[in-house]
Amino acid sequence: MALLIDPIPTESCASGEPNYLDAVWAVLAAGPSPELRRLHLDCTAEHLILTGSVSSYYVKQLAQETVRSKCGGRKILNCIGVRAAAVVEA
């Protein structure tokens, strides 16, 4: 089950910046990997929180760097999990 990005601001995020998560979502949606569109965003007054799961540490880092320009002075908490690769036996 994939978590989708929720562009609806949380209460702490909505004060003074009603379109903050919408702007971050737009950056992720336009990002280079389709996996970025399956992440979940949340924020507090001090943090932008990324959650969900991706296939590699590269995509995890890509998500973080993709939203960095829109973090608005918030610290980015990258809580994205990396799925274990399936082992194929020969």
Phi and psi in degrees as GROMACS dihedral restraints (atoms count N, CA, C in turn):
[ dihedral_restraints ]
;  ai    aj    ak    al  type     phi  dphi    fc
    3     4     5     6     1   -96.0    20    10
    4     5     6     7     1   139.0    20    10
    6     7     8     9     1   -89.0    20    10
    7     8     9    10     1   132.9    20    10
    9    10    11    12     1   -97.3    20    10
   10    11    12    13     1   153.6    20    10
   12    13    14    15     1   -66.0    20    10
   13    14    15    16     1   132.1    20    10
   15    16    17    18     1  -104.9    20    10
   16    17    18    19     1   103.7    20    10
   18    19    20    21     1   -78.0    20    10
   19    20    21    22     1     6.0    20    10
   21    22    23    24     1   -84.3    20    10
   22    23    24    25     1   120.1    20    10
   24    25    26    27     1   -64.2    20    10
   25    26    27    28     1   146.2    20    10
   27    28    29    30     1   -77.7    20    10
   28    29    30    31     1   169.3    20    10
   30    31    32    33     1   -57.2    20    10
   31    32    33    34     1   -46.3    20    10
   33    34    35    36     1   -69.2    20    10
   34    35    36    37     1   -28.0    20    10
   36    37    38    39     1   -80.9    20    10
   37    38    39    40     1   -29.3    20    10
   39    40    41    42     1   -72.5    20    10
   40    41    42    43     1   -24.3    20    10
   42    43    44    45     1   -66.6    20    10
   43    44    45    46     1   109.7    20    10
   45    46    47    48     1    84.4    20    10
   46    47    48    49     1   -13.3    20    10
   48    49    50    51     1  -139.8    20    10
   49    50    51    52     1    68.7    20    10
   51    52    53    54     1   -65.4    20    10
   52    53    54    55     1   -22.6    20    10
   54    55    56    57     1  -106.8    20    10
   55    56    57    58     1    15.0    20    10
   57    58    59    60     1   -60.0    20    10
   58    59    60    61     1   -54.1    20    10
   60    61    62    63     1   -67.8    20    10
   61    62    63    64     1   -29.4    20    10
   63    64    65    66     1   -61.2    20    10
   64    65    66    67     1   -42.7    20    10
   66    67    68    69     1   -66.3    20    10
   67    68    69    70     1   -41.6    20    10
   69    70    71    72     1   -66.8    20    10
   70    71    72    73     1   -42.5    20    10
   72    73    74    75     1   -59.0    20    10
   73    74    75    76     1   -42.1    20    10
   75    76    77    78     1   -60.5    20    10
   76    77    78    79     1   -39.0    20    10
   78    79    80    81     1   -66.5    20    10
   79    80    81    82     1   -44.4    20    10
   81    82    83    84     1   -65.3    20    10
   82    83    84    85     1   -42.6    20    10
   84    85    86    87     1   -62.8    20    10
   85    86    87    88     1   -30.6    20    10
   87    88    89    90     1   -89.3    20    10
   88    89    90    91     1    -0.1    20    10
   90    91    92    93     1   -65.2    20    10
   91    92    93    94     1   168.2    20    10
   93    94    95    96     1   -76.2    20    10
   94    95    96    97     1   -10.5    20    10
   96    97    98    99     1  -121.5    20    10
   97    98    99   100     1   132.5    20    10
   99   100   101   102     1   -60.7    20    10
  100   101   102   103     1   -25.3    20    10
  102   103   104   105     1   -62.9    20    10
  103   104   105   106     1   -26.5    20    10
  105   106   107   108     1   -63.6    20    10
  106   107   108   109     1   -28.1    20    10
  108   109   110   111     1   -78.0    20    10
  109   110   111   112     1    -4.1    20    10
  111   112   113   114     1  -106.4    20    10
  112   113   114   115     1    12.9    20    10
  114   115   116   117     1   -91.8    20    10
  115   116   117   118     1   168.7    20    10
  117   118   119   120     1  -116.8    20    10
  118   119   120   121     1   137.3    20    10
  120   121   122   123     1  -113.1    20    10
  121   122   123   124     1   146.0    20    10
  123   124   125   126     1  -150.1    20    10
  124   125   126   127     1   165.0    20    10
  126   127   128   129     1  -153.6    20    10
  127   128   129   130     1   157.7    20    10
  129   130   131   132     1  -122.8    20    10
  130   131   132   133     1  -176.2    20    10
  132   133   134   135     1   -63.0    20    10
  133   134   135   136     1   -24.6    20    10
  135   136   137   138     1  -113.8    20    10
  136   137   138   139     1   -14.5    20    10
  138   139   140   141     1  -134.6    20    10
  139   140   141   142     1   145.8    20    10
  141   142   143   144     1  -105.9    20    10
  142   143   144   145     1   123.6    20    10
  144   145   146   147     1  -112.5    20    10
  145   146   147   148     1   123.9    20    10
  147   148   149   150     1  -106.4    20    10
  148   149   150   151     1   127.6    20    10
  150   151   152   153     1  -136.2    20    10
  151   152   153   154     1   166.8    20    10
  153   154   155   156     1   129.3    20    10
  154   155   156   157     1  -162.3    20    10
  156   157   158   159     1  -141.3    20    10
  157   158   159   160     1   148.4    20    10
  159   160   161   162     1  -134.5    20    10
  160   161   162   163     1   173.3    20    10
  162   163   164   165     1   -87.4    20    10
  163   164   165   166     1   -14.2    20    10
  165   166   167   168     1  -154.7    20    10
  166   167   168   169     1   160.8    20    10
  168   169   170   171     1   -66.0    20    10
  169   170   171   172     1   -28.7    20    10
  171   172   173   174     1   -60.2    20    10
  172   173   174   175     1   -47.2    20    10
  174   175   176   177     1   -67.7    20    10
  175   176   177   178     1   -35.4    20    10
  177   178   179   180     1   -59.4    20    10
  178   179   180   181     1   -47.6    20    10
  180   181   182   183     1   -67.9    20    10
  181   182   183   184     1   -37.4    20    10
  183   184   185   186     1   -59.7    20    10
  184   185   186   187     1   -41.7    20    10
  186   187   188   189     1   -60.6    20    10
  187   188   189   190     1   -46.0    20    10
  189   190   191   192     1   -62.1    20    10
  190   191   192   193     1   -46.0    20    10
  192   193   194   195     1   -72.2    20    10
  193   194   195   196     1   -28.6    20    10
  195   196   197   198     1   -65.9    20    10
  196   197   198   199     1   -37.7    20    10
  198   199   200   201     1   -90.5    20    10
  199   200   201   202     1    -8.9    20    10
  201   202   203   204     1   -53.8    20    10
  202   203   204   205     1   -39.7    20    10
  204   205   206   207     1   -67.9    20    10
  205   206   207   208     1   -18.2    20    10
  207   208   209   210     1  -109.3    20    10
  208   209   210   211     1     9.0    20    10
  210   211   212   213     1   -73.7    20    10
  211   212   213   214     1   -12.7    20    10
  213   214   215   216     1    58.8    20    10
  214   215   216   217     1    37.1    20    10
  216   217   218   219     1    85.0    20    10
  217   218   219   220     1    -7.6    20    10
  219   220   221   222     1   -77.0    20    10
  220   221   222   223     1   151.5    20    10
  222   223   224   225     1   -78.6    20    10
  223   224   225   226     1   142.2    20    10
  225   226   227   228     1   -91.8    20    10
  226   227   228   229     1   123.0    20    10
  228   229   230   231     1  -103.5    20    10
  229   230   231   232     1   106.8    20    10
  231   232   233   234     1   -92.5    20    10
  232   233   234   235     1    96.0    20    10
  234   235   236   237     1  -103.6    20    10
  235   236   237   238     1    23.2    20    10
  237   238   239   240     1   -72.7    20    10
  238   239   240   241     1   132.3    20    10
  240   241   242   243     1   -91.0    20    10
  241   242   243   244     1   151.6    20    10
  243   244   245   246     1  -108.6    20    10
  244   245   246   247     1   122.8    20    10
  246   247   248   249     1   -70.9    20    10
  247   248   249   250     1   142.8    20    10
  249   250   251   252     1   -69.2    20    10
  250   251   252   253     1   138.5    20    10
  252   253   254   255     1   -72.0    20    10
  253   254   255   256     1   142.9    20    10
  255   256   257   258     1   -70.9    20    10
  256   257   258   259     1   136.2    20    10
  258   259   260   261     1   -92.3    20    10
  259   260   261   262     1   125.0    20    10
  261   262   263   264     1  -105.8    20    10
  262   263   264   265     1   121.3    20    10
  264   265   266   267     1   -92.0    20    10
  265   266   267   268     1   137.3    20    10
